[in-house]
Amino acid sequence: MKRYYFDIRSGEEIIPDEEGLELSTLEKAQEEAARSLADMARDAIRNEGSGQSHLMAIEVRDDSGPVLDVKFTFEVDRHRY
């Protein structure tokens, strides 16, 4: 098992993962990052106002360095208030 770290990027802010997770494959790390990013997007939609564009990403690394990025950008435009 390899340890993967999931650093969270929201806009310009980055929150490094100091603990990481032990996972059997890079595909499992990708699945974990995608699930976490979906949760982040759901929470951001609840908390953000309309008309804002927002970039979120999870940067996955192992002990050797970066291995993949999972990114999501969303924008909410309300046509009626």
N, C-alpha and C positions, 0 to 999 in steps of 0.2 A: 504494500500500500504506500502511496505517495501522499505527501501533505501539500494541499493547495490552499492558497491565501486569496481571499476575495475582497479586494480594495474597492470601496464604493465611491463613485464620482457622481456628484449631483451639481450641475452647473459648474462653477469654478472650484467648489469644495471637494476635497478628497479625504476619505476616512480610511486609513490603512487597517487591514485585518492583521492583528498581532498573533492570533491563535491558529487560524486555518482549520481545515478539515482533512482527515485522512480518507481518501477515496481510491477506488481500485483502478480507474481509468480516466483519461482526459475527457471522454464522453460524459462520464458521471459528473465531472467538474463543470462541464458545459451545461448540463441539465440543472445542476444546483444554481448556477449563475442565472440561467434563464428564469427559473422559478422565483428567485429572489428579486430579480429585476421586475417581473410581473407584479409582485407585491408592492415594490417601490412605486411603480406607475399607478397602481390602484390608489395608494395612499396620497400620492401627489395630486391626482385628479380631484380627490375629495377636498384637498387643502388649498389648491391654487385657484386664483381668480381666472376669469375668462380673458382671452386675448393674449395669453402668455405662451411662449414657446419654451420648452424645457428639455434639456438633454440630460439623460441619466445613463450611467454605464457601470459595469462591474468589470474591473481589470483583474484577471486571474493570473496568478504567478505561482511558481513552485520555488524550491530552494535555489534553483539555477537562474531564475528570472521570469519575465513575462511569458505566458503561454497562449493566452487568448483574451479578447475583449468582447463583451456582449453589450450592445448599445441600443438605446431606445430614445426616440425623440417624439414628443407629442405637442400638439397645440390645440387649444380649445377656443373656438370663436362662437360666441352666442349671437344669434340673429335677432333674438327678442329677449328682453329682460323682464 
